[in-house]
Amino acid sequence: SYDKSLAGKKTHEIIPIYFEESGDQTYRFTIEDSYGDGLCCSQGDGSYELHIGDVLEGQPLLSGSIFNQKEVWLIEVPSSSSPTATFQPQDDDIYATVEIQFDQYPEEISMKLENILDDTVLFETSSYDKSLAGQTKYERIPIYSKERGDQTYCFTIEDSYGDGLCCSQGDGSYELHIGDAVEGQPLLSGSIFNKKEVWLIEVPSSSSPTATFQPQDEDDDGDDDGDDGDDYYDDDDTSGNTLPWWCYIWSC
C-alpha cells in the first residue's frame, strides 16, 4: 500500500524487466483497490499508466482509472518486436468496447462517452492518426460497476468534415459493445451520418443495458414540423444550440 500523504498526488515507480537477450517474455500486471472502488471517480480523478521506458520518451502500453477490486493486464515483450498489453477482464468488470472501422480520413473522427449523472467524461478522443485510414481499431472504455446503481451515459461520435464514416470516402462504421467485441453485448452501431451521432445509454443495476438514438437537427425524422427532431429539442431555444433537451439538463 501507499502512504496517505500521497492522496491526490502523482508518483512514479520504476519496474525492472528482463533484457531482450533473455528471449520472449510474458508478464502479468495487476492493480488492486482494497475498498473496491478503483481510482476514479467518487474519491477523486485518479488514474494509472504503464510505459516501457520512462514516462516522457517511453512507449505508453496500458492505462486505466475506473475499476472495482482490481484490473489485470497480460504484457507480451517479444525479443524482436514491440511490447503489447491485453486487458484481462475480471468477473465483476463492466466495460464497453467501441469497434470502429475508419474511412479514408480517421483524423476527422472523435468520440466521447460521458456519465451524465455526475458529468464524468470516461473516454474522449479528439482525432485519430492518418495511418489508421481504412483500418479497424478497438477502444476499451471502463464504465461504473453495478454496485454504484443505475447509470446513464451519453455517447457521441463526430466527424469534423461532416460526412460521417460512410460512404463517399470508404465503408466505415462503428459499433459499441458492453464487454468485449467478440463475446460482449452489441448495443449500438452506425456508419452513415453527417456531423455527429448521439446515443443515450442506460445501464441499470438489475437488467440489461439499452441504447436510444438521439436525433440531431441535421437528421431527417420523417415529419413535416420543420425541426427534424421535435421530440428531442427545445422548441423555445433560440440560441442555435443543437443538443437534445436532456443534454441541456445534464451538461452533455
Buried (B, 14 or more C-beta within 10 A) or exposed (E): EEEEEEEEEEEEEEEEEEEEEEEEBEBEBEBEBEEEBBBBBEEEEBEBEBBBEEEEEEEEBBEBBBBBBBBBBBBBBEEEEEBEBEBBBEEEBBBBBBBBBBBEBBBBBBBBBBBBBEEBEBBEBEEBEEEBBEEEBEBBBBBBBBEBEEBBBBBBBBBBBEBBBBEEBBEBBBBBBBBBBEEBEEBBBBBEBBBBBBBBBBBEEEEEBEBEEBBBBEBEBEEEEEEBBEEBBEEEEEEEEBBBBBBBEBEB
